Amino acid sequence: MEHIAGYSSDVETTLTLNADGTYLLTQTFKEKQNERDKLRGTFQVLDGNILILVHPSSDDNIFYKMKNYSSIILIDSSKNEPKRKEAKHFVLRKKA
């Protein structure tokens, strides 16, 4: 099991990757009195560094690019990273 987390000013994101190929993505929204959204599904790794979170009830898959061993960044379906100024808000780091 791998825990990866990120924080921005209004959202805390935790991604758990399980050895069986499933994931749990939890987002806690501070503006909404700590309301939580939880997504579950399967994940795949493409090209050795692209992580796809497959959402079972829609075609809205989520894509992350592995930056290094301890961090990933949210990307769009065309593998584009966020603009440099905003990038820090889309990075998740491995938790010990």
KANOR-V459893 format. One record per residue. N is the residue number from 1. D_LAST is the distance of its C-alpha to the last C-alpha in whole Angstrom. Layout:
[[N | D_LAST] [N | D_LAST]]
This chain:
[[1 | 11] [2 | 9] [3 | 8] [4 | 9] [5 | 10] [6 | 13] [7 | 16] [8 | 19] [9 | 22] [10 | 23] [11 | 20] [12 | 17] [13 | 15] [14 | 13] [15 | 13] [16 | 12] [17 | 14] [18 | 15] [19 | 17] [20 | 20] [21 | 20] [22 | 20] [23 | 17] [24 | 17] [25 | 17] [26 | 17] [27 | 19] [28 | 20] [29 | 23] [30 | 24] [31 | 27] [32 | 28] [33 | 27] [34 | 24] [35 | 25] [36 | 22] [37 | 23] [38 | 21] [39 | 22] [40 | 22] [41 | 23] [42 | 22] [43 | 21] [44 | 22] [45 | 22] [46 | 25] [47 | 26] [48 | 22] [49 | 21] [50 | 22] [51 | 20] [52 | 22] [53 | 22] [54 | 25] [55 | 26] [56 | 29] [57 | 31] [58 | 32] [59 | 32] [60 | 29] [61 | 26] [62 | 23] [63 | 23] [64 | 20] [65 | 20] [66 | 17] [67 | 17] [68 | 15] [69 | 12] [70 | 10] [71 | 12] [72 | 15] [73 | 18] [74 | 20] [75 | 24] [76 | 27] [77 | 29] [78 | 31] [79 | 27] [80 | 28] [81 | 25] [82 | 26] [83 | 28] [84 | 26] [85 | 27] [86 | 25] [87 | 22] [88 | 20] [89 | 20] [90 | 19] [91 | 16] [92 | 13] [93 | 10] [94 | 7] [95 | 4] [96 | 0]]
